[in-house]
Amino acid sequence: MTLIRSMEPWLAPLALAALSACATQPAHDLDFTAPALAQQMQRRPVVLLGEIHDNAAQHAVRAQALEQLLQAGLRPALAFEQFDRERQSDIDRVRKQPARSELESVDRLVALGGHGWDWTLYRPFLQLAVRYDLPIVAADLSRADAMRVSQDGFGAVFDASTQRQLGLDRLPESLLRAQQSAVEEGHCHQMPAQMVPRVARAQIARDATLARAIAPYLQAGVVLLTGNGHAHRDIGVPRFLDPPERERVISIGLLEADAPADEAPDGAFDAVFRTPVQPRADPCLSLRPKA
């Protein structure tokens, strides 16, 4: 077991509990409670904390688990898929501005957030970041840049040196095929065939961008709030970290109770929680051709 060898001082307050959890709990179908999730989050300093974006129960338990770690003395950076990387300077500016209350600071940060996100679900994480003075990391590739990658390739956003550093200039066919399969599945097999490779390329670019965003915090500790797909060890963010860096990562998948088993294939996650199902309309209905 490598946990003891890689243990950092910042983990000391919770080390024994983490070791116990690692030894006694299975990796799959863990009890979805804040203490159980917090135990898994202790196992490594870099936490890829998956989510289904609209699942309110998942967000509530994740925030409770994070608060438990903070109350125990841990101080990881908090990285958000929900903030485009261009927002980092704005976030830093807001953090330096005087505010009359925690609420006012959080309101200012929410105003910087990406469109299309339900920020009522992410406010608790911002509140914790402000209260405990955690670094807030704007982690994602913007929609505009993702579109450029899908149309013109990785060179539209990443220079040649960055492409070499991230391995974007030599992606294995297996990764491309896996991402294309995930795109097709995620779009209910209704996406035009010629679009699938383009969207998969944009998804890969987002994974690489998320990896670059958390890289400065790999030693001190970071929690990345992100969709389950980005948290995949086999095709997601960890693919763009060096092998020693990947050893510092725990990838946690939060899957709804009715999700098929193939949503968490072997090697995708280090820990999987089955969570309540968020009521929603069938997302595939809007993608199917009208009769």
VENTA-V555371 format. One line per field, one symbol per residue. ss: DSSP state (@ for helix, = for strand, . for the rest). phi: phi as a letter, one per 20 degrees, with the letter a starting at -180 (. if undefined). Layout:
ss->???
phi->???
This chain:
ss->..@@@@..@@@@@@@@@@@@@@@@.....=...@@@@@@@@....====......@@@@@@@@@@@@@@@@.....========@@@@@@@@@@@@.....@@@@@@@@@............@@@@@@@@@....=====..@@@@@@@@@@.@@@...@@@@@@@.@@@..@@@@@@@@@@@@@@......@@@@@@@@@@@@@@@@@@@@@@@......====..@@@@.....@@@@..@@@@..========....@@@@......=====................
phi->.efffefdgfeggcffffffffeddffdlffecffffffffffbfddedfadgdeffffffffffffffffeofcffcddffdfgfeffffffffeffcfbggfffgffgfefffndeffedggfffffffdlegddedeffffffffffecnfffcdfffffffemfebffgfffffffffffffdlldfggfegffffffffffgffffffegfdfefobddebfgffegfecdggfddfgffffeddddeddfgefffffcfgnfcebcdedgeefaffffffefgff
